[in-house]
Amino acid sequence: MLRLFRYLLLVVVVGGVMCQMAWGDEPPAPKSLWQTVLTPPPTNQPPLPKKPWMLRDHEIALDLPLLHILKDAGARPLPRITVELFDNANPELDISSTVSRINDTSVVRGSFKPPVQGDFTFVITGNLLIGTVQIGNRIYKTDHIGNGRLRLVELDPDKMPQD
């Protein structure tokens, strides 16, 4: 009986270790740098006029703990990070450089992990992120709309004014 108990205990311990090794190699799920704000808070400010080169826009809220990790040039390895665009597109960032400045500003540049073809540049100051994302011929940018609130805008490059 004691021999059977030892054998059973050995099988349980080895099985538990093997399961942990098999599941331990899975990378954690990516986190989104921002989420769409479904119902914007009421404000006394009139809505911003829509410009002809703006195809669509919506308000976004940043994941502040993730933003602070992204902003830190010494934070490596970074967690898997995605951005939430329109039409349920959530491409994963492939960060190539983070330059942190002494004035609490960082510039983050990179591309997207395959199969998405494109690149991005984000400037992070404090709890704000202003950036540009280009995927194929589509261009997106984040705008500060006041009081720490941000919006994501999809632009029509053919209708944008020349600089």
C-alpha positions, 0 to 999 in steps of 0.5 A: 500500500505504501509503495502504491501511495509513493508511486501515485504521489510521484505521478502527481508531482511529475504531472504537475511539473510537466503541465506547468512547463507546457503552460508556462511558455505561453506569452501573456496576452497583449494589453491595449495602450488605450480603449475607446470611451463609449460615452464621453462625459458631459462638458460645457465645451461645444463639440469640436468642428469636424474638418474635411480631412477627418474620416472618423474619430472617437474619444479614447482613454489611456491605460496609465500604468502601461503608458508609464512603462512604455515611457520608461526607456530603461523598462525592458522587456516591455509587455506585449502592447496593442493599440485599438483602432477603428473596425476592431483592428488591434495591431501589436506594437514592435517598439524600436526606440524609446528616448526619454528626456529630463522634462518627463517627455519620451519619444517612442518609435516603431513598427507593427508586428506581422502581418500588419505593415506600418509604423508609429511615433508617439510623444508622451508627456506626463499622462498625455500621448500625442502620436501618429500611426500609419498602416498602409495608406491609412493614417491615424493620430491622437489629439488632446481635446482638453482636460487630459482627454484624448481622441483618435482620428482617422485622416484622409491624406488626399484632403489634408492641407499642405504644410 
